Amino acid sequence: MASVSGGGKLGAYLRKLAGRIDKANTLEVGFFENDQYPNGTKVASVAAFNEYGVPSHSQPPRPYFRTMITDNKANWGGQLANLMRNNQGDAQVSLNKMGEEVIGLLQDSIIELETPELAKSTIKAKSRPSVGKKHGVMGPEKPLVDTGVMLQSVTKRVS
């Protein structure tokens, strides 16, 4: 815990604030070890294969995660500072709220990704329309969104 010395109301307030800040210090957003497709395939594995590609299977990278980070990271410090201020320095609450924001950004990045296009053989193999959590039904030509499992598995951990 942060060390605060001094008396009076200011010292008491700073000690209370330091205790709130020490409650949580890590926010993780992404795909975690327990998330699986109905067939047992780990969602994190599929997410990584999509992000970085699988050259041995002619699957190109579709960098939805790195793109989301690049596009948004410059704003995160200010957003977290505002959340801390609005939540009286409560890091647990602030990081949870920040996590919800980042989840939405990551889901949007997955939904918005259009290139590289899927191979014609992949499109043909998709026998049903894709399901996008926020955007309804998408066609079988949509990269990254098929059953919606990966999209709906984006989650957060605050510790």
N, C-alpha and C positions, 0 to 999 in steps of 0.2 A: 504494500500500500504506500502511496505517496506520503512523505513526511511533511506535516504542517505544524508549525509552532506559532504561538501567539494566543492571546486571550480575547475576550470580548466576543461580540456578535460576529465580527469578521472572521476571527479564528475558528469559531464554531461552524460558520458557514463554509469556510474553506475545508475543514475536516470532513464535513458532510459531503461536499462536492468531490473531494478526493476519494471517499469511499464509493461513491457512485461510479466514478471513472474506472476504478479498479475492478468493478464487478465483471466487466467484459472488455476484451481487447482484440478479438479476432472475429472477422466476418468472412465466411467462405460461401461462395455462390457457385453452383454448378450441378454436377451429377455425382451422387454418392454411391458407395459400395453396395448398398442393399437394393437399389432400384434395378428391376429386371423386366424384360419383355415376358409375355406369357410363356414363351418357349424356354425361358431361363437365361437367355443372353443378357449380359450386363449392359445396362443403358450407358454407363460410363465408357465402355469399350466402343459401342456404336458411335457415341458422341465424338470420341477421339478419332476413330476411323474417318468420320465425316469431316472433322476439323482439319486433319493432316493428310487425308487421302490414304489409299492403299495401292501403291504403284503396281504391286504384283498381281492385283486384280483389276487393273486399269481404272481404278477409282481415283479421280482427281481430288485434291484438297478443296474444301468448301469452308473457308475460314470465318465462320459466323461468330465464334467466341472472341478471337483476336481482333476482329473488326469492331465488335461492340466495345471492347476495352479501349482500343485506339480512339474511337469516336467519342468516348464519354469520360475517360479517366481525368481529364483536365478539370472537370466540374465536380468530381467527387469530394475533394477536400473542402470546398466551400459548402457543398450540400451537407456534409457531415457536421461541419462547424455550426451551420444553422440548426440542424437537428439537435445537436448537443445544447445549444442555447435555448431552443424551444422546449426541450425536455429537461430543463434544470440540471444539465450535466449528467443525466442518466445514460451511461454508455450502453447498457443492455437494451433499453428502449430505442435509443438512437440507432444503434447498429441493426436492430431488427427492422426498423423502418427503412433504413438505407438498403438492407437486403431485399426488401420487397420491391424497392425501386429498381435495383439491379436485376432481379428476377424478370421484371417486366421488360427491361432493356434487352436482356438475353433472349427472351421469348420473341420479342419483336424482331431481333436480328435473325433468328431462325426462320421466322415467317417471311421476312422481306428478302432473304437471299434468293436470287434467281439464277446465278451463274456459278460455276459452269453448269450448263444444261445436263439433264440426265441423258444417258444413252438411249437410243430408240428401243433397244432390247429391254432396258429397265422399265421404260414407260409401258411397253407392251405387257410386261410381266405383272404390272400392277393392275389387278382386276377390279379394284374398287376405287372410288374417289378418296383423296386424302382428306384428313380432318385437321383443320387448324383451330386451335383453342379460341382465338379471338376473332378469326376471320371466316368462320364457317367452313364449308366444304371447298376444297381446292382440287384441281384436276390431278390426274396421275403423273403429269409432267413436272410437278412441283418438287424441287430438291428439298431434302431434309424433313419434309412433313409427309408421312404416310399414314400410320395408325394414330399418331398423336402422342404415343407413349413418351418419346424423347422430349417433346415440347412440354408435356405435363409433368415431367420428372425434374425439371429445373427447380431447385430448392436452395435453402440457405441453412447455415449453421452459425450460431454466435456462441463463442466461448470466451 
